[in-house]
Amino acid sequence: MTSLPPLSLADVCGPSASARARQFDLLDAALSSVGYAYLDGHGIPADLTTELFGTTRDFFTGDPRIRHEVAQPEPQQVRGWSGVGSESMSFVLDEESHGDLKEKMDIGPLDITADDADPYTLRFVNLWPRGHPGFRPAWEEYYRHQRRIGAALLSLTAEGFDLPRDHFEPLFTDELSMLRALFFPEQVAEPLPHQFRAGTHTDYGAFTIVCAESTVGGLQVFDPDGEWLEIATSPSRLVILVGDLLAEWTANRWPVTVHRTVNPPRSVAFESSRLSFAFYQHPSYSTAITELPALATRSGGYTEELLAGPHLVEKYVRQTTFDHFPRR
């Protein structure tokens, strides 16, 4: 198994061009070889992370009526809560599967109000649960930190591929980035064949930034050698993955990260829950994805224009409207 040193966000954002170049080399080596990278020194306060995990776990394990009050309204309106079996992530790769053994909670951009919401461009108002006073402040602050980190990674990417550091900024003016909590409850009943906490899938945007508890039944990445790699996680260390659009931008120099969340061993499954967070970095709805100039000759360009917004809609609907297998 390949072992690569983690990136340091302090150096990514620092004044030293040589230090930034070193960080890009680390990112490039990791994403081109194994499909993920670790990130330390991200500047997220430890007490915020503790509050985020605590109040979110209380939400998932508390009164179910509160969760149902903020249920996701429509497949393409990815806001609010969804229950166990409501998604099958494998369907985004055209693989049939039973519903995933997870619950989730999603928010998007914080500045969208009822007055400027627009369902045609995926601009939706966030849904907030009542009875959890610390929930919204923790989520909003964490979302802002993730946007900061994501912007720094895009700036590093642009510079590393010989573009101005602000190259991606106009493409994210009305970004559709989302923060998702994934709660994997204890598995009292044995999963159905080929059923996972989250089935094999790719993410849909640019970078995905993950943090998760270090419990059994966790994240695995499918590496280029055809092996599933166990990814060590903790709330304090971030894991960076490649989404569909970033793979397109880099002409697959950074291949999209194929990953899943596996089930815990049956010997401990009845007492092993897991909570994780993923920040999905998405550009503005109308952004056209084209290969970066330094990489365009690798594949000769794409014959069909890929638009960020319609790509997201197609993936959202597919993962929630599977009907080939009964849901649990």
C-alpha positions in Angstrom: 0.0 0.0 0.0 1.3 3.4 -1.0 2.1 5.7 1.9 2.2 9.5 1.2 2.8 12.4 3.6 -0.2 14.6 4.3 -0.5 18.1 2.8 -0.3 21.1 5.1 -2.9 23.8 4.5 -0.6 26.4 6.1 2.0 25.8 3.4 -0.8 25.6 0.7 -1.9 29.1 1.7 1.6 30.5 2.6 3.7 33.1 0.9 6.5 30.7 -0.2 6.2 29.7 -3.8 8.6 26.8 -3.2 6.5 25.5 -0.3 3.3 25.7 -2.4 5.1 23.9 -5.2 6.0 21.1 -2.7 2.4 20.9 -1.6 1.2 20.6 -5.2 3.7 17.8 -5.8 2.3 15.9 -2.8 -1.3 16.5 -4.0 -0.4 15.5 -7.6 1.4 12.3 -6.5 -1.4 11.2 -4.2 -4.4 11.9 -6.4 -2.7 10.5 -9.5 -1.6 7.3 -7.8 -4.1 6.3 -5.1 -7.0 8.7 -5.5 -6.9 10.4 -2.1 -4.7 12.6 0.0 -4.6 13.6 3.7 -4.7 17.2 4.8 -3.5 18.5 8.1 -3.1 22.0 9.6 -6.5 23.0 8.2 -7.3 25.6 10.9 -10.7 24.2 11.9 -10.9 24.7 15.7 -11.1 21.4 17.6 -14.0 22.6 19.8 -16.0 23.4 16.6 -15.4 19.8 15.3 -16.4 18.4 18.7 -19.6 20.5 18.8 -20.4 19.5 15.2 -20.1 15.8 15.8 -21.9 16.0 19.1 -25.0 18.0 18.1 -25.3 16.1 14.8 -25.2 12.7 16.5 -27.9 14.0 18.9 -30.0 14.9 15.8 -29.7 11.4 14.3 -30.3 9.5 17.5 -33.0 11.8 19.0 -36.7 12.3 18.4 -37.4 10.9 14.9 -40.3 13.4 14.4 -37.7 16.2 14.3 -35.9 14.5 11.5 -39.0 13.9 9.5 -39.9 17.6 9.8 -36.8 18.4 7.7 -37.1 15.5 5.3 -35.6 16.1 1.8 -38.5 17.4 -0.3 -37.5 16.2 -3.8 -34.7 14.0 -5.4 -33.0 17.1 -7.0 -33.6 19.3 -3.9 -30.8 17.9 -1.8 -31.5 19.6 1.5 -32.5 18.2 4.8 -32.7 14.6 6.1 -33.1 11.3 4.4 -33.6 7.9 6.1 -32.0 4.5 5.9 -32.4 2.9 2.4 -33.5 6.2 0.7 -30.4 6.2 -1.6 -28.5 3.6 -3.5 -25.2 5.2 -4.4 -24.1 2.4 -6.7 -26.8 3.4 -9.2 -24.7 6.4 -10.2 -22.3 3.9 -11.7 -25.2 1.9 -13.2 -24.7 -0.9 -10.7 -28.0 -2.2 -9.2 -28.0 -2.5 -5.4 -30.2 -2.4 -2.4 -30.7 0.9 -0.5 -27.7 2.1 1.5 -27.6 1.5 5.2 -27.2 5.1 6.1 -29.1 8.3 7.0 -28.0 11.7 5.9 -28.5 15.4 6.4 -27.5 18.1 3.8 -27.1 21.8 3.6 -26.0 24.0 0.8 -24.9 27.7 0.4 -25.7 29.8 3.4 -26.8 33.0 1.6 -29.8 31.6 -0.2 -33.2 33.0 1.0 -36.7 32.3 0.0 -36.6 35.5 -2.2 -33.7 34.4 -4.3 -34.2 30.6 -4.3 -34.3 29.1 -7.8 -35.0 25.4 -8.3 -34.0 25.6 -11.9 -30.4 26.3 -10.9 -30.4 24.2 -7.7 -30.5 27.2 -5.4 -32.6 26.0 -2.4 -33.1 27.2 1.1 -31.6 25.1 3.8 -33.8 23.2 6.3 -32.9 23.4 10.0 -34.1 21.1 12.7 -35.9 22.5 15.7 -34.9 21.5 19.3 -31.1 21.5 18.6 -30.0 25.0 19.3 -26.3 24.3 18.6 -26.9 22.6 15.3 -27.2 25.5 12.9 -24.3 27.6 14.3 -21.9 24.6 14.2 -23.0 23.6 10.7 -22.8 27.1 9.3 -19.3 27.8 10.8 -18.0 24.4 9.6 -19.4 25.0 6.1 -17.5 28.3 5.9 -14.3 26.6 6.9 -14.8 23.9 4.2 -15.4 26.6 1.6 -12.1 28.3 2.7 -10.2 25.0 2.4 -11.8 24.1 -0.9 -10.9 27.4 -2.4 -7.3 27.0 -1.2 -7.1 23.6 -2.9 -8.4 25.0 -6.2 -5.9 27.9 -6.0 -3.1 25.3 -5.5 -4.4 23.3 -8.4 -4.5 26.2 -10.8 -1.0 27.3 -9.8 0.3 23.8 -10.1 -1.0 23.5 -13.7 0.5 26.9 -14.7 -2.6 29.0 -14.4 -3.3 32.1 -12.3 -4.1 31.2 -8.8 -7.6 32.8 -9.1 -8.4 30.8 -12.3 -11.3 28.9 -10.7 -12.9 31.8 -8.8 -15.3 33.0 -11.6 -16.5 29.4 -12.0 -17.6 29.3 -8.3 -19.3 32.7 -8.1 -22.7 31.0 -7.3 -21.2 27.7 -6.1 -23.5 24.8 -5.2 -21.2 23.2 -2.7 -22.9 21.1 0.0 -22.1 19.8 3.5 -23.4 16.4 4.3 -23.5 14.4 7.5 -23.7 10.6 7.0 -24.9 8.6 9.9 -24.4 4.8 9.7 -26.5 3.2 12.5 -25.8 -0.1 14.2 -26.7 -3.1 12.1 -28.9 -5.4 14.1 -30.0 -7.3 11.1 -27.4 -8.7 8.6 -27.2 -6.7 5.4 -28.6 -8.1 2.2 -26.1 -9.4 -0.4 -24.0 -6.6 -1.9 -25.6 -4.1 0.5 -23.2 -1.6 2.1 -23.3 1.4 4.4 -22.7 3.3 1.1 -22.3 1.5 -2.1 -19.5 1.9 -4.7 -19.8 5.4 -6.2 -18.0 8.5 -7.3 -18.7 12.1 -6.2 -20.0 14.6 -8.6 -18.1 17.8 -8.2 -14.5 19.1 -7.8 -12.8 18.2 -4.5 -14.6 16.2 -1.8 -13.4 16.9 1.7 -14.1 14.2 4.3 -13.7 13.8 8.0 -15.1 10.9 10.0 -14.9 9.0 13.2 -12.3 6.3 13.5 -14.7 3.4 13.9 -15.0 0.1 12.1 -16.9 -0.2 8.9 -15.4 2.9 7.2 -14.2 4.5 4.0 -12.5 2.4 1.3 -11.0 3.7 -2.0 -10.6 1.6 -5.1 -7.0 2.1 -6.3 -5.6 1.8 -9.9 -4.3 -1.7 -9.1 -7.8 -2.9 -8.5 -7.5 -3.1 -4.7 -9.8 -1.7 -2.0 -7.7 0.5 0.3 -8.8 1.1 3.9 -8.6 4.8 4.6 -7.8 5.8 8.2 -10.1 8.6 9.3 -10.5 10.9 12.3 -12.5 14.1 13.0 -9.2 16.1 13.2 -7.7 15.0 9.8 -9.3 15.7 6.5 -9.3 13.3 3.5 -9.3 14.8 0.0 -11.0 12.9 -2.9 -11.5 13.6 -6.6 -15.0 14.2 -8.0 -16.3 13.8 -11.5 -15.7 17.4 -12.6 -12.2 17.6 -11.2 -11.3 14.5 -13.1 -12.6 16.1 -16.3 -10.7 19.4 -15.6 -7.5 17.4 -15.2 -8.1 15.2 -18.2 -8.0 12.2 -15.8 -4.5 12.9 -14.6 -6.4 12.9 -11.3 -8.9 10.0 -11.9 -12.2 10.2 -10.2 -12.1 8.5 -6.8 -14.2 5.4 -6.7 -15.1 4.7 -3.1 -17.6 3.1 -0.7 -18.3 2.8 3.0 -18.2 -0.9 4.1 -20.2 -2.7 6.8 -18.7 -3.4 10.2 -17.8 -7.0 11.1 -20.9 -8.9 12.2 -19.3 -9.6 15.6 -19.5 -5.9 16.5 -22.1 -4.6 14.0 -25.0 -4.4 16.5 -23.0 -1.8 18.6 -21.0 0.0 15.9 -22.4 3.2 14.5 -20.4 5.8 12.6 -20.7 9.5 11.8 -18.9 11.2 9.0 -19.0 14.5 7.1 -18.4 15.2 3.5 -18.1 18.6 1.8 -18.9 18.4 -1.9 -17.4 21.3 -3.8 -19.5 22.2 -6.8 -19.1 25.1 -9.2 -21.9 27.4 -10.4 -24.8 25.7 -12.2 -23.9 27.0 -15.7 -20.2 26.2 -15.5 -18.9 24.4 -18.6 -16.2 21.9 -17.7 -13.3 21.9 -20.1 -9.8 20.5 -19.7 -7.2 22.8 -18.2 -4.9 24.1 -21.0 -1.8 22.4 -19.6 -3.5 19.0 -19.8 -5.8 19.3 -22.8 -3.5 17.4 -25.2 -3.7 14.3 -23.0 -7.0 13.2 -24.4 -7.6 15.6 -27.3 -10.5 17.3 -25.7 -14.1 16.1 -25.1 -16.7 15.9 -27.9 -19.6 16.8 -25.6 -19.8 19.8 -23.4 -20.3 18.9 -19.7 -22.3 21.4 -17.7 -22.0 21.3 -14.0 -25.6 21.8 -13.0 -27.3 19.3 -15.3 -24.6 16.8 -14.3 -25.6 17.2 -10.7 -29.3 16.9 -11.3 -28.9 13.7 -13.3 -26.8 12.1 -10.5 -29.1 13.3 -7.7 -32.1 11.8 -9.3 -30.5 8.6 -10.2 -29.3 7.9 -6.6 -32.7 8.4 -5.1 -35.1 6.9 -7.7 -33.7 3.3 -7.9 -36.6 0.8 -8.1 -34.9 -2.5 -9.0 -34.7 -3.8 -5.4 -36.9 -3.4 -2.4 -35.8 -0.9 0.2 -35.3 -2.0 3.8 
